[in-house]
Amino acid sequence: MDANQIPIGQKVVVADTSYIKSTFTRVNEQDGLVEYFHPTNGTVVLKAKVGIYSGDTDIQYVDQDFWTVRVNGRPIAPGEQARGNMKINAEARTIDVTIN
Protein backbone atom coordinates (compact mmCIF):
# COMPACT_ATOMS: atom_id res chain seq x y z
CA MET A 1 0.00 0.00 0.00
CA ASP A 2 1.31 3.44 -0.92
CA ALA A 3 -0.31 5.73 1.66
CA ASN A 4 0.41 8.94 -0.24
CA GLN A 5 -1.72 7.65 -3.14
CA ILE A 6 -4.83 7.19 -0.99
CA PRO A 7 -7.28 10.12 -1.23
CA ILE A 8 -7.98 12.13 1.93
CA GLY A 9 -10.97 10.65 3.75
CA GLN A 10 -10.68 7.20 2.18
CA LYS A 11 -10.37 4.05 4.32
CA VAL A 12 -8.72 0.86 3.04
CA VAL A 13 -8.39 -2.59 4.57
CA VAL A 14 -4.70 -3.34 5.08
CA ALA A 15 -5.01 -6.82 6.58
CA ASP A 16 -7.81 -9.26 7.27
CA THR A 17 -6.42 -12.48 8.70
CA SER A 18 -7.30 -15.02 11.37
CA TYR A 19 -5.15 -13.11 13.90
CA ILE A 20 -5.86 -9.42 13.04
CA LYS A 21 -7.81 -6.99 10.88
CA SER A 22 -6.39 -3.54 10.17
CA THR A 23 -7.47 -0.46 8.27
CA PHE A 24 -5.79 2.75 7.14
CA THR A 25 -7.66 6.04 6.77
CA ARG A 26 -6.04 9.08 5.14
CA VAL A 27 -7.03 11.96 7.43
CA ASN A 28 -5.12 14.82 5.78
CA GLU A 29 -2.19 15.50 3.45
CA GLN A 30 0.40 14.54 6.07
CA ASP A 31 -1.27 11.91 8.28
CA GLY A 32 -3.16 8.68 8.33
CA LEU A 33 -4.98 6.72 11.02
CA VAL A 34 -4.23 3.03 11.42
CA GLU A 35 -6.64 0.87 13.40
CA TYR A 36 -6.19 -2.78 14.36
CA PHE A 37 -9.18 -4.88 15.40
CA HIS A 38 -9.44 -8.03 17.55
CA PRO A 39 -9.89 -10.99 15.21
CA THR A 40 -12.81 -12.57 17.08
CA ASN A 41 -14.84 -9.74 18.62
CA GLY A 42 -13.93 -6.78 16.35
CA THR A 43 -12.99 -4.36 19.13
CA VAL A 44 -10.21 -1.83 18.50
CA VAL A 45 -6.92 -3.08 19.97
CA LEU A 46 -4.65 -0.42 18.49
CA LYS A 47 -5.14 3.06 17.06
CA ALA A 48 -2.20 5.11 15.80
CA LYS A 49 -1.63 8.30 13.85
CA VAL A 50 1.01 7.75 11.18
CA GLY A 51 3.03 10.39 9.37
CA ILE A 52 2.69 9.52 5.69
CA TYR A 53 6.00 11.08 4.72
CA SER A 54 7.86 11.08 8.05
CA GLY A 55 6.99 7.52 9.09
CA ASP A 56 6.54 8.71 12.68
CA THR A 57 3.86 6.87 14.61
CA ASP A 58 1.90 8.30 17.52
CA ILE A 59 0.04 5.56 19.40
CA GLN A 60 -3.33 6.94 20.48
CA TYR A 61 -4.74 3.75 22.00
CA VAL A 62 -3.30 0.32 22.69
CA ASP A 63 -5.01 -2.62 24.39
CA GLN A 64 -2.18 -3.84 26.62
CA ASP A 65 -4.05 -7.07 27.33
CA PHE A 66 -3.80 -7.87 23.61
CA TRP A 67 -0.32 -6.48 22.80
CA THR A 68 3.15 -6.64 24.34
CA VAL A 69 4.61 -3.15 23.83
CA ARG A 70 8.33 -2.36 23.99
CA VAL A 71 10.01 1.04 23.65
CA ASN A 72 13.64 0.92 22.54
CA GLY A 73 13.72 -2.74 23.63
CA ARG A 74 12.26 -2.33 27.12
CA PRO A 75 8.66 -2.80 28.30
CA ILE A 76 6.58 0.35 28.05
CA ALA A 77 6.02 2.03 31.42
CA PRO A 78 2.49 2.51 32.77
CA GLY A 79 1.08 5.74 31.37
CA GLU A 80 4.09 6.27 29.09
CA GLN A 81 3.39 7.67 25.65
CA ALA A 82 5.53 6.43 22.80
CA ARG A 83 6.05 8.32 19.56
CA GLY A 84 8.51 7.07 16.98
CA ASN A 85 8.93 4.35 14.40
CA MET A 86 6.72 1.38 15.13
CA LYS A 87 7.09 -2.24 14.08
CA ILE A 88 4.02 -4.42 14.59
CA ASN A 89 3.95 -8.20 14.57
CA ALA A 90 0.23 -8.95 14.67
CA GLU A 91 0.65 -12.72 14.78
CA ALA A 92 2.96 -12.52 17.82
CA ARG A 93 0.95 -9.56 19.20
CA THR A 94 4.03 -7.40 19.73
CA ILE A 95 4.66 -3.70 19.10
CA ASP A 96 8.23 -2.42 19.09
CA VAL A 97 8.61 1.37 19.14
CA THR A 98 11.96 2.99 18.39
CA ILE A 99 12.36 6.55 19.60
CA ASN A 100 15.30 8.42 18.15
PAVOGU-50020 format. One record per residue (C-alpha): residue number from 1; residue in one letter; chain; x, y, z. Coordinates in nm, 2 decimals, padded with zeros to 4 digits. Example, Ala and Ser with C-alpha at 12.3 -4.5 7.8 and 13.67 -1.06 7.14 Angstrom:
2
NODE  num  residuo  cadena       X       Y       Z
NODE    1        A       A   01.23  -00.45   00.78
NODE    2        S       A   01.37  -00.11   00.71
END
This chain:
100
NODE  num  residuo  cadena       X       Y       Z
NODE    1        M       A   00.00   00.00   00.00
NODE    2        D       A   00.13   00.34  -00.09
NODE    3        A       A  -00.03   00.57   00.17
NODE    4        N       A   00.04   00.89  -00.02
NODE    5        Q       A  -00.17   00.77  -00.31
NODE    6        I       A  -00.48   00.72  -00.10
NODE    7        P       A  -00.73   01.01  -00.12
NODE    8        I       A  -00.80   01.21   00.19
NODE    9        G       A  -01.10   01.06   00.38
NODE   10        Q       A  -01.07   00.72   00.22
NODE   11        K       A  -01.04   00.41   00.43
NODE   12        V       A  -00.87   00.09   00.30
NODE   13        V       A  -00.84  -00.26   00.46
NODE   14        V       A  -00.47  -00.33   00.51
NODE   15        A       A  -00.50  -00.68   00.66
NODE   16        D       A  -00.78  -00.93   00.73
NODE   17        T       A  -00.64  -01.25   00.87
NODE   18        S       A  -00.73  -01.50   01.14
NODE   19        Y       A  -00.51  -01.31   01.39
NODE   20        I       A  -00.59  -00.94   01.30
NODE   21        K       A  -00.78  -00.70   01.09
NODE   22        S       A  -00.64  -00.35   01.02
NODE   23        T       A  -00.75  -00.05   00.83
NODE   24        F       A  -00.58   00.27   00.71
NODE   25        T       A  -00.77   00.60   00.68
NODE   26        R       A  -00.60   00.91   00.51
NODE   27        V       A  -00.70   01.20   00.74
NODE   28        N       A  -00.51   01.48   00.58
NODE   29        E       A  -00.22   01.55   00.34
NODE   30        Q       A   00.04   01.45   00.61
NODE   31        D       A  -00.13   01.19   00.83
NODE   32        G       A  -00.32   00.87   00.83
NODE   33        L       A  -00.50   00.67   01.10
NODE   34        V       A  -00.42   00.30   01.14
NODE   35        E       A  -00.66   00.09   01.34
NODE   36        Y       A  -00.62  -00.28   01.44
NODE   37        F       A  -00.92  -00.49   01.54
NODE   38        H       A  -00.94  -00.80   01.75
NODE   39        P       A  -00.99  -01.10   01.52
NODE   40        T       A  -01.28  -01.26   01.71
NODE   41        N       A  -01.48  -00.97   01.86
NODE   42        G       A  -01.39  -00.68   01.63
NODE   43        T       A  -01.30  -00.44   01.91
NODE   44        V       A  -01.02  -00.18   01.85
NODE   45        V       A  -00.69  -00.31   02.00
NODE   46        L       A  -00.46  -00.04   01.85
NODE   47        K       A  -00.51   00.31   01.71
NODE   48        A       A  -00.22   00.51   01.58
NODE   49        K       A  -00.16   00.83   01.39
NODE   50        V       A   00.10   00.77   01.12
NODE   51        G       A   00.30   01.04   00.94
NODE   52        I       A   00.27   00.95   00.57
NODE   53        Y       A   00.60   01.11   00.47
NODE   54        S       A   00.79   01.11   00.80
NODE   55        G       A   00.70   00.75   00.91
NODE   56        D       A   00.65   00.87   01.27
NODE   57        T       A   00.39   00.69   01.46
NODE   58        D       A   00.19   00.83   01.75
NODE   59        I       A   00.00   00.56   01.94
NODE   60        Q       A  -00.33   00.69   02.05
NODE   61        Y       A  -00.47   00.37   02.20
NODE   62        V       A  -00.33   00.03   02.27
NODE   63        D       A  -00.50  -00.26   02.44
NODE   64        Q       A  -00.22  -00.38   02.66
NODE   65        D       A  -00.40  -00.71   02.73
NODE   66        F       A  -00.38  -00.79   02.36
NODE   67        W       A  -00.03  -00.65   02.28
NODE   68        T       A   00.32  -00.66   02.43
NODE   69        V       A   00.46  -00.31   02.38
NODE   70        R       A   00.83  -00.24   02.40
NODE   71        V       A   01.00   00.10   02.36
NODE   72        N       A   01.36   00.09   02.25
NODE   73        G       A   01.37  -00.27   02.36
NODE   74        R       A   01.23  -00.23   02.71
NODE   75        P       A   00.87  -00.28   02.83
NODE   76        I       A   00.66   00.03   02.81
NODE   77        A       A   00.60   00.20   03.14
NODE   78        P       A   00.25   00.25   03.28
NODE   79        G       A   00.11   00.57   03.14
NODE   80        E       A   00.41   00.63   02.91
NODE   81        Q       A   00.34   00.77   02.56
NODE   82        A       A   00.55   00.64   02.28
NODE   83        R       A   00.60   00.83   01.96
NODE   84        G       A   00.85   00.71   01.70
NODE   85        N       A   00.89   00.44   01.44
NODE   86        M       A   00.67   00.14   01.51
NODE   87        K       A   00.71  -00.22   01.41
NODE   88        I       A   00.40  -00.44   01.46
NODE   89        N       A   00.40  -00.82   01.46
NODE   90        A       A   00.02  -00.89   01.47
NODE   91        E       A   00.06  -01.27   01.48
NODE   92        A       A   00.30  -01.25   01.78
NODE   93        R       A   00.09  -00.96   01.92
NODE   94        T       A   00.40  -00.74   01.97
NODE   95        I       A   00.47  -00.37   01.91
NODE   96        D       A   00.82  -00.24   01.91
NODE   97        V       A   00.86   00.14   01.91
NODE   98        T       A   01.20   00.30   01.84
NODE   99        I       A   01.24   00.65   01.96
NODE  100        N       A   01.53   00.84   01.81
END
